[in-house]
Amino acid sequence: MKKIMKKVLLAGATVFLAAYTLQAQNYMIVNTEKIFKSIPAYVQALETLDQQAENYQKNIDDAYAQIEALYQDYQSKKSMLPEASRAVREDEIIQREREVIKYEETVFGQEGELFKKRLELIKPIQDKVFAAIDKYAEDNNFGLVLDIASNPSILYYTPSLDKTEEIIELTK
């Protein structure tokens, strides 16, 4: 019985200490999506990236349409072609498809042109915003910063904790 009582008291003390620590924690909330959208250079960079992605995708779609046309032409003439000609045409279609896949990877892949352009256009803006958040948090003794734009599990917060507008002012 004494062991159970000790465990209950220890558990209660732990919960009380955790609650006290959380209450003493000085934290703030920001909405980085709202901050980024308030920066005209960021909005312009996104539009530029979207336009480039659209152009690249159109080129890829056109290339696949050409491959499809080659394939349809091959299918319609396949029975009349000698074996050697069929093999040449099949290889040509396969080779073109590989080229398009390779192009797609060089554009949209992890090290692709679009990724590099995104780093070039967006990274400096992100660095500026995150530096402003860091500075604000340090200057005002906030030990924790929560981003409501990327944290769907926050169900409620007091609006006085939201420092988004202050960060927007710092980034201007």
N, C-alpha and C positions, 0 to 999 in steps of 0.2 A: 504494500500500500504506500509506504514511504517512497519507494522508487517511482511509482506512478505519479505521486504528488510532485516529486522533484522534476520529473520529465515535463509535467504540465506547467510548472512554474518556469522552467528553463525555456520551454516553447513560448510561453506568454512574454517572457522578458525579451526573447529574440524578436518576436513580432513587434513589440513596443519599440525596441531599439531601431528596427528597420523602418518603422513608420516615422520615428523621430528624425532619422537620418534623411529620409525622403523629404520631410517637411522642411528641414534645414537646407536642403539642396536648392541652390539658386539657379533656375533654368529659364530659358526663353524659347519661344516658338517663332519660326519663320516659314514663309511660303516661297521657296526658291523659284517655283514656276511663275508666280506673280512678279517676283523681282526681275527675273530674266525677261519677261514679256514687257516690262517697263523700260527696257533698254533698247532704243531704236536700232543700234548696231546688231544686236542679237536677233531681232525680228528680221532684219535685212539679210543677215547671214543664213537664217533658216530658209528664207525665200530663195536665196541663191542656191543653197544645197538642194532644195526641193526641185528647182528648175533643172539643175544639172542631173539629178537622179531621173527625172522625167525624160530628159534628152537621151541619157544612156539607155534607159529602158526601151525607148522607141527604137534606138539602133539595134538593140538585142532582139526585139520583137520583129523588126524588119528582116534581120538576118535569119531568124527561125522561119519566117514566111518564105524566104527564098529557098531555104532547105526543104521546106514542105513542098514547094513547087517542083523542085528537082526530084524529090521522091515520087510525087504524083506522075510526073513525066516518065520517070524510070518505070514505075508500075505499069503505066499504059503501054510501054514499048518493050517490056521485059521479055515477053514471049517471042518477040521477033529478033532479039539481040543474040549474037553468039555468046557462048560462055565467057570468053575473055572480056568482051565489052561489058557484060553484066558485072563482072568482078571489078572492072575499072570504075564503073558508075557507082557501085556500092561503096567502094573505097573513097571516092570523091565525096559522097554524101556523108559518110562517117567522119572523114577528115574535116569537112566544113562544120559539122556539129561540134567536134572537139575544139575547133578554133573559136566558136561562139561561146562554148562553156569556159574556155580559157580567158576570153575577153571579159566575160561576165565576172569571173573571179578577180581579174585585175582591176575592175571597176568597183564592184560591190564587196569584195572580200575583206578580210581582216586588215590586210596591208594595201587595200585597193585605193584608187585615186579619190573616191568619194570620202573614204575614211581619213585620208591625209588632208583633204580640203576641209573636212569638218574640224580636224585638229587645228588647222591654220586659222580658221575663222572663229570658232567657238571657244577654244581653249583660253585665249587671252581674256575673254569676257568672263568665263567661269572663274579664272584665277582672280580677277578683280572683285567679283561678287564674294567669293569665299574669303578673300583677304578682308573685305569690309565686314563680313560676318564675324570673322576672328577678332578683328580690332574692336568692334562693338562689344562682343562678349567679354573680351579682356578688360576693356575700359570700364565696363559696368559690372564686373565680377560675376559673370554668369559661368557656371561650371558645366552646363549642359545646354546644347542647342538641339531642338527637335525640328525636323522639317516636315510640315504637314502635307506638302506636295507629294512626297514620296513615302509617306507613312500612313497607309489606309487604316491602321489599327487604332489611331487616335480618334476616339469617339466624341470627346468634348474637351474644351479648354477655355479658360477665362480669356476674353479678348485682351485684357490688359497684359497678358503674357506674349501676345503676338507683336513682334518687333519688326515686321515686314516693312512697314512704311519708313521706319528709321533707317533700315538698311538701304531702301531705295534712295533715300536722301543722301546717304553716304556714297552711293555709286554714281551720283550725278557729277 
